[in-house]
């Protein structure tokens, strides 16, 4: 991978923040956008925009082709058997809420179990709490190992024949660990449950193959993988999508409307009520083209190398604690400096042009499990370099000195 050539394609990276060249280490929150994605969205608005699926005029068909073309790209990108099994959503949060409200609420009853883990992002936790409250199902947690990972034996002990849904993140946005989704899906299926995956942090970095993983639903966001904000997707197994209830009703999603009842369009349109996120989908399609041109294998390798490098050099900083396993991680390193609040760490780093995230990362139950109120997190993507990680380490050492910690 030619990082220099890749960086050239991201206009936002070439600026100074507080008098220093920007070092953007917050891609797990949202990645930056290459020129090709920005251009695809503006070209769409400049030349092709109209509403989709209704205009018989030429712009209407161009917009429809662009929107449906993006759906085909997404399907191919994650190896979905067909484009109809891709529902465009606003992102991972909306996709998981669709499964929880449209599917889980109608299949779960009292005595049923929904199994998740304590490392889940709030978007893969609160929707299941709500399903449990409404249906009387029980929410169960697979206990975490000391390093935060999920052990297969614990999953086997937690998932039972009463389990209807297992919903787990592919990659943790705090611990960085890669969960054994294929094995977990097999355990879920053996017990008659379905497997839902939060792919928000995995899809940007690794080749996702929903058929090989043998999962039932897979959710992800475009904005974390070079695409625009406001677009994401839900993959679903065909028979499950066909039995899932729409949760938004109105234009675009109907077949026949009578005075007191209506029928729905076929999948996936019945889940895309209202004028869809056309420009967002076009941008996501361009993001997929960009990633595929580099190659997901090369992107995966780069992210793992940067993560390993960051783990190793940060481990050498006195008074710095890293959370999550040493091995099998990708994309990010979450840490705390002794005696310095992570918000202060992030604020000092920002004065040096370095952007990291500080806070609970939408994982309050995981923060409680880690016994911290917040952490700092550096996350990496295609455009980051080991040199930037060295700058982070240097700045962290200066941060310690700034707060008078670590000085004899
Ligand atoms: N699941 C995981 C694992 C995530 O990391 C995020 C976003 C979401 C779900 C929600 O995605 P959205 O696109 O619907 O917002 N994570 C983060 C983060 O770690 N920092 O900011 C957003």
Boltz pocket constraint, residues with backbone or C-beta under 6 A from the ligand:
constraints:
  - pocket:
      binder: B
      contacts: [[A, 28], [A, 29], [A, 30], [A, 90], [A, 91], [A, 92], [A, 93], [A, 94], [A, 121], [A, 123], [A, 124], [A, 169], [A, 171], [A, 172], [A, 173], [A, 198], [A, 200], [A, 201], [A, 221], [A, 357], [A, 361], [A, 362]]
      max_distance: 6.0
